[in-house]
Amino acid sequence: MTLMLHAGGWSASMAELLRVPVPAATDSYMPVPYDRLIDEVKLQLPRFGLHVSREEYGLARGGNQLFGVLSCRNGRPDQDYCLAIGLRSSYDRSLSVGLVAGSRVFCCDNLAFFGDVRSMRKHTTYVLRDLPGIVYRMLAEVAQQRSRIDEEIAALKSRIVTAHEAHHLMVEAVRRGAISSAKLPKVLREWEAPRHQEFTLRTAWSLLNAFTEVQKTASPSRQMDGSLKLASLFRRELSLN
């Protein structure tokens, strides 16, 4: 499973998602049932040339937070990664409905979320009525990021990283909250002695995957948020834009 959930989270089947009680609506709050959000996303993905090849879900905070990853084949089967759609929502108002685009690296089953969360929607009164339009707009923005993700990964693979740059990025990742200081020695080990041959080249792509390999043991929220912070850090420090 990609969502190796710790810190109170756990992997969940669709049947388990359905068993989580949906809270009652109020005058200002309308919960979105987990299955309804997932079904709406899966229904509309083919409109953007995307087809789900694998889906995984996790719950946290007693079932009140949902995290999911839909791995999508996007017409590039020769590549070593595919497009991943991350989704999240909640029943306790801690998370809005949101989607994020990223990549799934096949050789080590890592996730790296490059795209910012472009659209989020609070659980307000008319959210169920507006859900199809919300999901369509979110996926339209995700689709616009597909070429950007390909370009960024190509740039990461071609950017040679010196030992000094790697160490600087590790320190900055901790400083900016992308990863905890306790996990830094593990990132260093993955960088200096990668367990996957594909990452022996001293490139930004190999370094990013050293981070995401270690992040797999984090909570789903930390995985997503940490990956977004890492993407921003790599862009800025390595001048990838």
Secondary structure, DSSP 8 states (H G I E B T S, - for coil): ------TT-EEE-HHHHHHS------SS-----HHHHHHHHHHHGGGGT-EEEEEEEEEEGGGTEEEEEEEEE-S-TTSSEEEEEEEEEESSSSS-EEEEEEEEETTTTEEE--S----EE---TTHHHHHHHHHHHHHHHHHHHHHHHHHHHHHHHH-B--HHHHHHHHHHHHHTTSS-GGGHHHHHHHHHS-SSGGG-S-BHHHHHHHHHHHHTTS-HHHHHHHHHHHHHHHHHHHT--
